[in-house]
Amino acid sequence: MAKLIEMTQLSPTMTEGTIVKWIKKEGEAVQAGDVLAEVETDKAVMEMEAYDSGVLLKIVEGEGAKLKVGMALAIIGKPG
């Protein structure tokens, strides 16, 4: 089953973040705890980790995208 990966609140005051760089690419295996992307918050650039394991099936928002906390970034699941 595929899971949506959402913009995570990486600091207590964060309401939105900007994707600086995707570390994982579409089609790559992802383990819980792996760094998916670097995200610029209101305070600093931080690493956003995966909470689920699987394959990064789709990157919904690319580098430079500014998203509110809770918005979809990517989809992780099983191939096919």
C-alpha positions as CSV (number, residue, x, y, z in Angstrom):
1,M,0.0,0.0,0.0
2,A,1.3,3.4,-0.9
3,K,1.7,6.2,1.7
4,L,1.8,9.9,1.2
5,I,4.8,11.6,2.7
6,E,3.8,15.0,4.1
7,M,5.8,18.1,4.9
8,T,6.8,17.4,8.5
9,Q,7.0,20.1,11.2
10,L,10.7,20.1,11.8
11,S,10.7,22.9,14.4
12,P,8.1,24.1,16.9
13,T,7.5,27.3,15.0
14,M,7.6,25.9,11.5
15,T,4.4,26.5,9.4
16,E,5.9,25.9,6.0
17,G,9.1,24.6,4.4
18,T,11.0,24.8,1.2
19,I,12.5,21.7,-0.4
20,V,16.2,22.6,-0.9
21,K,17.4,19.2,-2.2
22,W,16.0,15.7,-2.7
23,I,18.5,13.2,-1.3
24,K,16.5,10.1,-2.5
25,K,15.5,9.8,-6.1
26,E,12.3,8.2,-7.6
27,G,12.7,4.4,-7.7
28,E,15.2,4.2,-4.8
29,A,14.6,2.0,-1.8
30,V,13.9,3.9,1.4
31,Q,14.2,2.6,5.0
32,A,12.5,4.3,7.9
33,G,15.0,6.8,9.2
34,D,16.6,7.5,5.9
35,V,17.0,11.2,4.9
36,L,14.6,11.9,2.1
37,A,15.3,15.6,1.5
38,E,16.8,18.8,2.9
39,V,14.1,21.3,3.9
40,E,14.6,25.0,4.7
41,T,12.4,26.0,7.7
42,D,11.9,29.3,9.4
43,K,15.1,28.7,11.3
44,A,17.6,26.5,9.3
45,V,18.0,23.9,6.6
46,M,17.1,20.5,8.2
47,E,17.0,16.9,7.1
48,M,13.6,15.3,6.7
49,E,13.6,11.6,7.4
50,A,11.3,8.8,6.2
51,Y,8.9,7.3,8.7
52,D,8.0,4.4,6.4
53,S,10.0,1.9,4.3
54,G,9.5,1.0,0.7
55,V,10.4,2.5,-2.7
56,L,10.1,6.3,-3.4
57,L,7.5,5.9,-6.1
58,K,6.8,9.5,-6.9
59,I,8.2,12.9,-5.9
60,V,5.1,15.2,-6.0
61,E,6.9,18.5,-5.3
62,G,10.3,19.3,-6.6
63,E,13.3,21.3,-5.3
64,G,12.4,24.9,-4.6
65,A,8.7,24.1,-3.8
66,K,7.4,25.9,-0.7
67,L,4.8,23.8,1.2
68,K,2.7,24.2,4.3
69,V,3.2,21.6,7.0
70,G,1.0,18.6,6.2
71,M,1.0,19.0,2.4
72,A,2.1,16.0,0.2
73,L,5.7,15.8,-0.9
74,A,6.1,12.3,-2.2
75,I,4.7,8.7,-2.3
76,I,6.4,5.7,-0.8
77,G,5.2,2.1,-1.4
78,K,5.9,-1.1,-3.1
79,P,6.9,-1.1,-6.8
80,G,4.0,-1.7,-9.2
